[in-house]
Amino acid sequence: MTDVFVATLGQQPEAITVALDALMDSVHIHRSIIIHTDPRAANLADAYASLKSVLDTDYSIPVEWREVRHADGRPLSEITTREAAEGYFKHLYNTLRELKQHCTVHLLVSSGHKPMSIYATLAAGALFGHADRVWVVLSPDHVIAPGKFHIKSRERRHVQLVDLPLVAARFAPGMAPENVEEFLTLRRDARTLFMVKLSDEERNVVETLMKHPYSTNGQLALVLGKSPRTIDNQLSSVYGKLVAFLDSGEHVKDKKRLLVDFLRNSG
């Protein structure tokens, strides 16, 4: 797997090269991808031009520039409407999903555009595995200043490249939705997203439990024509998957009630 550096370009392009310099001290970056909106727009033109000049001059790694546009091909300059936000997220999601098939991704979300950072982090949370990273740059304001694309050695102690903790993706490796519409549907329907994690037998037991929520495991066994031990084992597996899905609930004593309440209130 090769390592690729991905950054969203906002009005602080200096953060991109500062982060890249810090990352390259410990990681062999094979290429960089800069995701940006309309480079001719007044709010981005200077940042785009200055960053492009520095990347072309100071680095030997290939750089790919990916412009986000509206669905109909019109330039996108600001994320001020729902249409623009969904278009931007779709572009990020598809880009990261494509890269994840053959690269380890290092995503920087510290270039001065908060909506971009939010959508990039959301996409990463859905797609990233254990080796991928979302990075933020932390420093006093005077260290990363306009036009200061590289930090002198004596000031580097003031700059921190921080690995942003992500909630683990709730998709099995390689099974993230292929399109944004499917992803958003699953995000809205937690019940569906959880049920696809179960085996056919586990799903059958859970669906029977939902029809008979006050049944004992022995009664469920009679309904399904299985042994009580089999039902115990299958529900135990389901409870473990539920706790992992929710990132909580391991200390709840009545996990059957937790399961029933979750499925009733989700989706």
Wavefront OBJ file of the C-alpha trace (Angstrom):
o trace
v 0.000 0.000 0.000
v 1.344 3.432 -0.936
v 0.814 6.505 1.248
v -1.068 9.439 -0.236
v -1.503 12.894 1.286
v -4.902 14.525 0.760
v -5.746 18.089 1.775
v -8.751 20.355 1.404
v -7.705 23.845 0.352
v -9.079 26.828 2.222
v -7.717 30.276 2.899
v -4.718 29.071 4.914
v -2.664 27.145 2.338
v 0.426 27.406 4.539
v -1.051 24.767 6.857
v -0.903 22.260 4.008
v 2.836 22.489 3.423
v 3.609 22.736 7.137
v 1.658 19.512 7.697
v 3.239 17.849 4.677
v 6.738 18.706 5.911
v 5.971 17.269 9.352
v 4.384 14.142 7.921
v 7.255 13.468 5.530
v 9.626 13.300 8.481
v 8.143 9.904 9.339
v 6.066 8.742 6.355
v 7.105 8.184 2.746
v 4.420 10.099 0.858
v 4.144 8.958 -2.749
v 1.785 11.666 -4.009
v -0.453 14.519 -2.921
v -4.017 15.387 -3.844
v -5.402 18.867 -3.244
v -9.194 19.140 -3.209
v -10.458 22.643 -3.894
v -13.387 24.705 -5.091
v -13.268 27.219 -7.962
v -9.620 28.399 -8.147
v -10.702 31.590 -9.929
v -13.042 32.676 -7.141
v -11.912 35.782 -5.252
v -11.881 33.952 -1.912
v -9.518 31.227 -3.142
v -7.489 32.535 -6.074
v -4.500 33.780 -4.061
v -4.365 30.687 -1.849
v -4.558 28.391 -4.883
v -1.849 30.229 -6.816
v 0.582 30.486 -3.913
v 0.181 26.851 -2.867
v 0.564 25.613 -6.427
v 3.779 27.587 -6.812
v 5.271 26.186 -3.600
v 4.268 22.583 -4.328
v 5.683 22.802 -7.855
v 8.961 24.367 -6.678
v 9.734 22.774 -3.320
v 8.531 19.173 -3.654
v 9.394 16.282 -5.937
v 6.279 14.219 -5.270
v 3.451 14.306 -7.859
v 0.566 16.635 -7.036
v -2.961 16.186 -8.372
v -5.481 19.034 -8.192
v -9.152 18.058 -7.982
v -11.738 20.778 -8.384
v -15.184 20.272 -6.857
v -18.031 21.480 -9.072
v -21.814 21.515 -8.953
v -23.598 18.434 -10.320
v -24.325 20.277 -13.587
v -20.674 21.242 -14.058
v -20.916 24.838 -12.862
v -17.986 26.103 -10.774
v -18.512 25.879 -7.025
v -17.005 28.754 -5.084
v -18.746 28.709 -1.700
v -20.564 26.085 0.365
v -23.603 28.185 1.194
v -26.479 25.953 0.055
v -27.549 22.378 0.720
v -26.918 21.560 -2.942
v -23.342 22.802 -2.700
v -22.760 20.967 0.579
v -24.043 17.662 -0.794
v -21.994 18.101 -3.962
v -18.843 18.782 -1.973
v -19.420 15.815 0.322
v -20.099 13.540 -2.653
v -16.812 14.561 -4.272
v -14.859 13.958 -1.060
v -16.543 10.642 -0.373
v -15.909 9.326 -3.882
v -12.306 10.526 -3.871
v -11.483 8.902 -0.538
v -13.306 5.695 -1.459
v -11.318 5.453 -4.688
v -8.008 6.021 -2.895
v -8.829 3.540 -0.125
v -8.823 0.688 -2.627
v -5.057 0.873 -3.100
v -3.598 3.514 -0.749
v -3.120 4.428 2.870
v -4.660 7.879 3.155
v -3.384 10.802 5.247
v -6.114 13.449 5.209
v -5.402 16.984 6.406
v -8.367 19.089 7.536
v -6.554 22.233 8.718
v -6.485 24.713 5.856
v -8.958 27.275 7.111
v -12.345 26.212 5.696
v -14.585 24.742 8.396
v -17.373 23.249 6.210
v -14.749 21.459 4.112
v -13.117 20.095 7.256
v -16.439 18.859 8.631
v -17.455 17.054 5.450
v -13.983 15.599 4.977
v -14.006 14.218 8.522
v -17.474 12.727 8.028
v -16.371 10.976 4.835
v -13.217 9.696 6.529
v -15.227 8.338 9.439
v -17.244 6.215 7.037
v -14.354 4.931 4.967
v -11.057 4.902 6.852
v -9.424 1.790 8.235
v -6.934 1.382 11.061
v -3.941 2.566 8.994
v -5.525 5.733 7.608
v -5.224 9.041 9.425
v -6.991 12.388 9.707
v -4.542 15.121 10.678
v -4.893 18.602 12.101
v -2.114 21.167 12.581
v -1.963 22.966 15.920
v 0.236 25.996 16.496
v 0.192 29.565 17.798
v -1.142 32.050 15.231
v 2.231 33.681 14.663
v 3.936 30.423 13.641
v 1.815 29.562 10.608
v 1.472 33.010 9.104
v 0.539 34.209 5.598
v 3.312 33.345 3.168
v 5.133 31.157 5.696
v 4.970 27.789 3.926
v 7.856 26.166 5.805
v 8.662 26.378 9.506
v 12.233 27.035 10.581
v 13.819 24.374 12.791
v 13.842 26.577 15.887
v 10.076 27.067 15.651
v 9.081 23.496 14.874
v 8.559 22.703 18.537
v 5.585 25.068 18.422
v 3.901 23.047 15.666
v 2.051 19.821 16.358
v 0.623 17.461 13.751
v -2.157 15.717 15.641
v -3.878 12.478 14.710
v -7.598 13.271 14.989
v -9.505 10.434 16.701
v -12.360 9.073 14.607
v -15.347 6.966 15.555
v -14.656 3.600 13.929
v -16.381 3.117 10.591
v -19.492 1.012 10.888
v -18.911 -0.773 7.614
v -16.979 -3.987 7.174
v -13.636 -3.465 5.378
v -14.263 -2.962 1.668
v -18.040 -2.795 2.179
v -18.619 0.958 2.401
v -21.497 2.104 0.166
v -20.489 2.783 -3.423
v -22.391 6.058 -3.629
v -23.270 8.925 -1.354
v -27.011 8.412 -1.613
v -26.674 4.893 -0.202
v -24.356 6.145 2.531
v -26.755 8.888 3.612
v -29.657 6.443 3.641
v -27.760 4.091 5.908
v -26.663 6.935 8.170
v -30.308 7.906 8.636
v -31.389 4.329 9.295
v -29.252 2.912 12.094
v -31.484 -0.167 12.320
v -30.704 -1.171 8.738
v -27.013 -0.477 9.214
v -26.913 -2.710 12.287
v -28.989 -5.534 10.796
v -26.660 -5.957 7.815
v -23.899 -6.867 10.287
v -25.791 -9.965 11.437
v -25.701 -13.424 9.929
v -28.893 -14.800 8.387
v -29.522 -16.929 11.474
v -28.894 -14.036 13.852
v -31.183 -11.794 11.835
v -33.922 -14.427 11.977
v -33.652 -14.649 15.769
v -33.722 -10.854 16.121
v -36.752 -10.481 13.848
v -38.563 -13.160 15.857
v -37.643 -11.386 19.087
v -39.124 -8.155 17.765
v -42.404 -9.961 17.135
v -42.291 -11.495 20.620
v -40.300 -8.933 22.680
v -41.275 -10.387 26.066
v -40.406 -13.987 25.216
v -37.739 -15.930 27.052
v -34.940 -17.537 25.065
v -36.648 -20.877 25.682
v -39.864 -19.577 24.151
v -37.991 -18.176 21.159
v -36.379 -21.588 20.726
v -39.821 -23.223 20.525
v -41.034 -20.699 17.946
v -37.935 -21.186 15.790
v -37.598 -24.945 16.318
v -34.102 -24.610 17.752
v -32.472 -25.590 21.013
v -32.362 -23.016 23.846
v -28.548 -23.255 23.800
v -28.497 -22.259 20.118
v -30.710 -19.244 20.815
v -28.500 -18.274 23.780
v -25.381 -18.414 21.614
v -26.927 -16.498 18.724
v -28.304 -13.720 20.908
v -25.000 -13.474 22.764
v -23.301 -12.875 19.419
v -25.924 -10.267 18.493
v -25.419 -8.445 21.802
v -21.676 -8.305 21.211
v -22.199 -6.792 17.782
v -24.674 -4.269 19.193
v -22.246 -3.102 21.874
v -19.530 -2.669 19.234
v -21.943 -0.822 16.949
v -23.049 1.584 19.675
v -19.572 1.932 21.208
v -21.370 1.539 24.538
v -23.697 -0.745 26.469
v -21.146 -3.319 27.609
v -22.175 -2.761 31.246
v -25.940 -2.916 30.614
v -27.352 -5.961 32.391
v -30.524 -6.401 30.310
v -29.032 -6.525 26.824
v -32.194 -8.023 25.376
v -34.089 -4.886 26.404
v -31.246 -2.737 25.016
v -31.557 -4.546 21.691
v -35.333 -4.228 21.519
v -35.297 -0.545 22.474
v -32.548 0.205 19.947
v -34.384 -1.474 17.073
v -37.695 0.163 17.958
v -36.199 3.645 18.130
v -33.845 3.475 15.125
v -34.609 4.087 11.505
l 1 2 3 4 5 6 7 8 9 10 11 12 13 14 15 16 17 18 19 20 21 22 23 24 25 26 27 28 29 30 31 32 33 34 35 36 37 38 39 40 41 42 43 44 45 46 47 48 49 50 51 52 53 54 55 56 57 58 59 60 61 62 63 64 65 66 67 68 69 70 71 72 73 74 75 76 77 78 79 80 81 82 83 84 85 86 87 88 89 90 91 92 93 94 95 96 97 98 99 100 101 102 103 104 105 106 107 108 109 110 111 112 113 114 115 116 117 118 119 120 121 122 123 124 125 126 127 128 129 130 131 132 133 134 135 136 137 138 139 140 141 142 143 144 145 146 147 148 149 150 151 152 153 154 155 156 157 158 159 160 161 162 163 164 165 166 167 168 169 170 171 172 173 174 175 176 177 178 179 180 181 182 183 184 185 186 187 188 189 190 191 192 193 194 195 196 197 198 199 200 201 202 203 204 205 206 207 208 209 210 211 212 213 214 215 216 217 218 219 220 221 222 223 224 225 226 227 228 229 230 231 232 233 234 235 236 237 238 239 240 241 242 243 244 245 246 247 248 249 250 251 252 253 254 255 256 257 258 259 260 261 262 263 264 265 266 267
